[in-house]
């Protein structure tokens, strides 16, 4: 039931994205934020069982503020119209590799991988793909992964990256500037909170081999 309340709040916020409305409904937001922190905490419990290196990570450090940074944006509406969770295995602001969960009316999804790494990390990943092509393609060709996520997503170069021939057998993978797996969820999938957590945990399990490959590629940058 809480996700229904969350969707209703975010829908209303999208229509009334101003401080006066938000202040009037702040008690509802605070209740939903507590629910969100508890939900993320439940996810973290299982994630930490698999990844003890994240044991010190607290749920309130994984969620995003509702306030937008509007300093450099043409859209001056002050609030985000989604709730999000990010778990970064690298614990670095300029290098993300991990899980992401996005809750928004008609746009709920789970994702994982590496988003827009800086040039040195991107070069290291491309080299790892080139050197260990069989391992990388085996990860992406797993039937369970394909059934859940389809193919690798993320922005790509139009031409071959520097140092790689255009006829390289993995050139389309090497063109990637982000390495993302993403799965959408209909709102009805969140009606049963426990069942939704099970689906998310299954998605994280499928993302893990890609994360391991990417993290190994940037090992020296941790």
C-alpha positions as CSV (number, residue, x, y, z in Angstrom):
1,X,0.0,0.0,0.0
2,X,2.9,2.4,0.7
3,X,4.0,2.4,-2.9
4,X,0.5,3.4,-3.9
5,X,0.8,6.4,-1.6
6,X,4.2,7.2,-2.9
7,X,3.0,7.2,-6.5
8,X,0.0,9.4,-5.5
9,X,2.3,11.8,-3.8
10,X,4.8,12.0,-6.7
11,X,1.9,12.5,-9.2
12,X,0.5,15.3,-7.2
13,X,4.0,16.9,-6.7
14,X,4.5,16.9,-10.5
15,X,1.4,19.0,-10.9
16,X,2.1,21.2,-7.9
17,X,5.9,21.5,-8.0
18,X,6.2,24.5,-5.7
19,X,7.3,25.2,-2.1
20,X,3.8,26.2,-0.9
21,X,2.3,22.9,-1.9
22,X,5.2,20.9,-0.6
23,X,5.1,22.6,2.8
24,X,1.4,21.8,3.1
25,X,2.2,18.2,2.4
26,X,5.5,17.9,4.2
27,X,4.1,15.4,6.8
28,X,3.1,13.0,4.0
29,X,6.5,13.4,2.4
30,X,8.3,12.7,5.7
31,X,6.2,9.5,6.3
32,X,7.0,8.3,2.7
33,X,10.7,9.1,3.2
34,X,10.8,6.9,6.3
35,X,9.1,4.1,4.4
36,X,11.7,4.5,1.6
37,X,14.6,4.4,4.0
38,X,13.1,1.2,5.6
39,X,12.7,-0.3,2.2
40,X,16.2,0.5,1.1
41,X,17.5,-0.9,4.5
42,X,15.8,-4.2,3.7
43,X,17.4,-4.4,0.3
44,X,20.8,-3.5,1.9
45,X,20.5,-6.4,4.4
46,X,20.7,-9.0,1.6
47,X,23.1,-7.0,-0.5
48,X,25.6,-6.9,2.4
49,X,25.3,-10.6,2.9
50,X,26.7,-11.0,-0.7
51,X,29.0,-8.0,-0.5
52,X,30.4,-7.6,3.0
53,X,32.6,-4.8,1.8
54,X,29.5,-2.6,1.9
55,X,28.8,-3.4,5.6
56,X,29.4,0.2,6.7
57,X,26.9,1.6,4.2
58,X,23.8,3.2,5.7
59,X,20.5,3.4,3.9
60,X,20.1,7.1,4.4
61,X,23.4,7.5,2.5
62,X,22.0,5.6,-0.5
63,X,18.9,7.7,-1.2
64,X,18.6,11.1,-2.9
65,X,17.4,14.4,-1.6
66,X,14.0,15.5,-3.0
67,X,15.3,19.0,-3.6
68,X,16.7,19.6,-7.0
69,X,19.9,21.5,-7.8
70,X,18.5,24.2,-10.1
71,X,21.5,26.5,-10.3
72,X,22.4,25.5,-13.8
73,X,19.0,24.2,-15.0
74,X,16.4,25.9,-17.2
75,X,13.7,24.0,-15.3
76,X,13.4,25.9,-12.0
77,X,10.8,23.6,-10.4
78,X,12.3,22.9,-6.9
79,X,11.6,19.2,-6.3
80,X,12.4,15.9,-8.0
81,X,9.3,13.9,-8.9
82,X,10.9,10.5,-8.2
83,X,12.5,8.6,-5.3
84,X,15.9,7.0,-6.0
85,X,18.4,4.7,-4.5
86,X,22.1,4.3,-5.5
87,X,24.6,1.8,-4.2
88,X,28.1,2.6,-5.5
89,X,30.6,-0.2,-4.9
90,X,33.4,2.3,-5.5
91,X,32.3,4.9,-3.0
92,X,33.6,7.6,-5.3
93,X,31.7,10.7,-6.6
94,X,33.4,10.7,-10.0
95,X,33.2,7.0,-10.7
96,X,29.9,5.0,-10.3
97,X,29.7,1.3,-10.5
98,X,26.7,-0.3,-8.8
99,X,22.9,-0.5,-8.5
100,X,20.3,2.1,-9.1
101,X,16.6,2.0,-8.3
102,X,14.2,4.7,-9.7
103,X,10.6,5.0,-8.4
104,X,8.5,7.3,-10.5
105,X,4.9,7.1,-11.9
106,X,5.0,5.3,-15.2
107,X,8.8,5.2,-15.1
108,X,10.0,2.8,-12.4
109,X,13.1,0.8,-13.2
110,X,16.1,-0.9,-11.7
111,X,19.5,-0.6,-13.3
112,X,23.1,-1.5,-12.7
113,X,26.6,-1.2,-14.2
114,X,28.9,1.8,-14.8
115,X,27.5,5.2,-15.9
116,X,29.7,7.6,-17.9
117,X,33.1,6.7,-16.4
118,X,35.9,9.3,-16.9
119,X,38.3,8.7,-19.8
120,X,41.0,6.8,-17.8
121,X,38.4,4.3,-16.4
122,X,36.7,4.0,-19.8
123,X,40.0,3.2,-21.5
124,X,40.7,0.5,-18.8
125,X,37.3,-1.1,-19.4
126,X,37.7,-1.2,-23.1
127,X,41.1,-2.8,-22.7
128,X,39.6,-5.4,-20.3
129,X,36.8,-6.1,-22.9
130,X,39.5,-6.5,-25.6
131,X,41.7,-8.7,-23.5
132,X,38.9,-10.8,-22.0
133,X,36.3,-10.8,-24.7
134,X,35.1,-14.3,-24.1
135,X,34.4,-13.7,-20.5
136,X,32.6,-10.4,-21.2
137,X,30.4,-11.8,-24.0
138,X,29.6,-14.9,-21.9
139,X,28.3,-12.6,-19.1
140,X,26.1,-10.7,-21.6
141,X,24.9,-13.8,-23.3
142,X,23.6,-15.5,-20.2
143,X,19.9,-16.5,-21.0
144,X,18.7,-15.4,-17.6
145,X,20.3,-12.0,-18.0
146,X,18.9,-11.6,-21.6
147,X,15.4,-12.6,-20.4
148,X,15.5,-10.0,-17.6
149,X,17.4,-7.1,-19.2
150,X,17.8,-7.7,-22.9
151,X,21.1,-6.2,-24.2
152,X,23.7,-3.9,-22.8
153,X,22.5,-0.3,-22.8
154,X,24.2,3.1,-22.5
155,X,25.4,5.9,-24.7
156,X,27.8,4.9,-27.5
157,X,30.3,6.5,-29.8
158,X,29.3,6.7,-33.5
159,X,32.8,5.7,-34.6
160,X,35.3,3.2,-33.3
161,X,37.2,4.5,-30.2
162,X,40.8,5.5,-30.6
163,X,43.1,2.5,-30.8
164,X,40.5,0.0,-32.1
165,X,39.8,-1.0,-35.6
166,X,36.3,-0.5,-36.9
167,X,36.2,-4.2,-37.9
168,X,37.0,-5.4,-34.3
169,X,34.6,-8.3,-33.6
170,X,33.4,-6.5,-30.4
171,X,33.4,-3.0,-31.8
172,X,29.8,-2.3,-30.9
173,X,30.5,-3.1,-27.3
174,X,33.8,-1.1,-27.3
175,X,31.9,2.0,-28.5
176,X,30.0,2.1,-25.3
177,X,30.5,5.1,-23.0
178,X,28.3,3.6,-20.3
179,X,27.7,0.0,-19.5
180,X,24.2,-0.4,-18.2
181,X,21.6,-3.1,-17.7
182,X,18.1,-1.7,-17.1
183,X,14.7,-3.3,-16.4
184,X,11.4,-1.4,-16.2
185,X,8.7,-2.3,-13.7
186,X,5.0,-1.5,-14.1
187,X,3.4,0.1,-11.0
188,X,1.5,-3.1,-10.3
189,X,4.8,-4.9,-9.6
190,X,5.3,-2.7,-6.5
191,X,1.8,-3.4,-4.9
192,X,3.2,-6.3,-2.9
193,X,6.3,-4.9,-1.2
194,X,7.9,-8.2,-0.3
195,X,7.4,-9.6,-3.8
196,X,8.9,-6.5,-5.3
197,X,12.0,-6.9,-3.1
198,X,12.3,-10.5,-4.3
199,X,12.2,-9.3,-8.0
200,X,14.8,-6.6,-7.2
201,X,17.1,-9.0,-5.5
202,X,16.9,-11.3,-8.5
203,X,17.8,-8.3,-10.7
204,X,20.8,-7.4,-8.5
205,X,22.0,-11.1,-8.8
206,X,21.9,-10.9,-12.6
207,X,23.8,-7.6,-12.5
208,X,26.6,-8.8,-10.3
209,X,28.7,-10.6,-12.9
210,X,28.8,-7.4,-15.0
211,X,29.7,-5.4,-11.9
212,X,32.5,-7.8,-11.1
213,X,34.0,-7.5,-14.6
214,X,33.8,-3.7,-14.5
215,X,35.2,-3.4,-11.0
216,X,38.1,-5.6,-11.9
217,X,38.8,-3.4,-14.9
218,X,39.1,-0.3,-12.7
219,X,40.8,-2.1,-9.8
220,X,43.7,0.3,-9.7
221,X,41.5,3.3,-9.5
222,X,39.6,2.4,-6.3
